Amino acid sequence: MQNELNNMILQIMRFTHNFFIASQESGAFSLDNGRIILKNNYIIGQKIILSGSVLSDGIYEIAAKDGDIYTIDDGGKTEEWSGIIYGLRMPRDFIRLCEDISAFNAGQGKVTPYTSEMVVGLHQWSRSTKANGAPVGWEEVFSERLKPFKKMFADISI
């Protein structure tokens, strides 16, 4: 569930061109079964982006910390690479929006792409579509809530 949300967060960040970068460190990194040594100070629960690796690029959450050794949930990968790690500082409203979009995509959200009409005491449901007949996606459904987070150009390329 957390990996799905992290993937959705990254997709929304790309869409808005906003990655909420708070810090970055570059160099050689070694990931061993979820453990990675980092120079910057991160807090448990903070999200980071790993960039430049072959297997592990993406968003992860700091699960534990022991000195400069951090634990992330990476599925048990082992990898060494040169790249950049970004520390993120996402507003709570953005995280809530990402959770709502993720729930919408899973079909469990409060907001749906369906409209309801009352017809002789019964509800009639129809799928909302664009002018070309394509279904309405999260980008359209949540466009007003996404606007405050949109930037013209991306901070990073990932």
N, C-alpha and C positions, 0 to 999 in steps of 0.2 A: 504494500500500500504506500509506504514512504517513498520507494523508488518511483512509483507511478506519479506521485505528487511532485517529486523532484524533477522528473522528466517534463511534466506539465509546466512547472515554474520556468524551466529553461526555455521551453517553447514560447511562453508568454513574454519572457525577457527578450527573446529574439524579435518577437512581433512588435513590442513597444520600443525596441532599441535601448532598453534601460536595464543595466545589470547591477545597479546599486553597489558599485565597487567601494569598499571601505579601505582596503589595503591590498597590497600585492607583494609577492616575493618570487624571484626567479632563480633558477639554478638547477642542480641535479637533485632528483628526488628518487626515493626508493619506497615502494609500497609493498608491504609484506603482510598478507592476510589481515588487511584492515588497519595496520599500524604504519604511520608515516611520521618522520621527523620534520618539524617545521620551525622556522626561526621566529616568525611573528607570533604574537600572543592572541589566541582565539579562545572563545568561551564555549562551554558545553551547550549544545543546541544551535550554535551559529552555523550557517551554511557557508560552504566554500565551493569554488569551482576549480577543478583540476584541468589543466590545459597543456597540450603538447605531447600527451602520452599516446600510445597505440591502443591500449585496451580500456583505459580508465577515465577518459575525458568525460566531464559531466559535473553535476551538482551533488554534493554530499553534505551530511550533517555531522558535526563533531559530536561523537557519542561519549568519549571519555578523554581524559588528559592525565599524563603522568610526566611532569617536567616538560620537555620539548617533544615527547612522543604522544601523538594524537591517535585516537582510534576513530575510524569512520566505517560505515556499513557499505562495503564495496563488493560483497559477494565472495570474499576470500581470494581476490586477485593478488598476484605477485608480479611486480613490474618495476623496472628502472628506466628513467627518462630525464631529459632536460626540458624544462618548460616553465610555466608560470602557474602559481596558485593565487587565486583571488579570494580575499575575505569579503563577505557580503554583509550589507546592512540594509535589509529590506524592511520597509514600514509594515506594521501589523495589518493595515488596510490592504496592502498588496498581497500579503500571504492569505488573508481571508478571501480576497478576490480569486486567487489561484485555487484555493480549496473549492470555492463555488463553481468555478469553471471545470475543475476536475470532476466534481459531482455531476454537473450538467452532462459532461461527456460520458459519464458512466450511466446516465439515465436515472440518477437518483436525486437530481437537483430540484430545488423549489421552482426554478425558472426552467421552462421547457420550450422547445420550438413548436409547440402545439397551441392552437387557439381553440377555445370552447364556445359553442353557441347553444342556447337553450331552445330546443325545438319540441313543442308540445310536452313539456315536463321532462324531457330526456336531454342529456348532453350529447351533442354531436361534436366529435373531435376531428380536426384536420391539421395536417402538418404545414407549418409556415414555410413558405418558399420565397426565393428571390424572384425577380421579374423573369429570369430565364428558366425558372422551374427547379433550379437547384435548391437543395435544403439549406436553411439558414444555419450557420455554424456559430460556434462560441464567439468568434470575432464580431459578428453582428449583434448577437444577443447581449453581449457585455460591452458594447462599444462605448456607451456613456461612462461606465465605471473604469474603463481602460484609459480614457482620455487624459486624466491627470498624470498618468505614469508614462505617457508617450514622449519620446525624444526624437529629434530629427535624425541624429546619427548615433550609431552604437558606440559605447565606450570601448568595447573589445570585439574581437572576431572569434566566435566559438560556435 
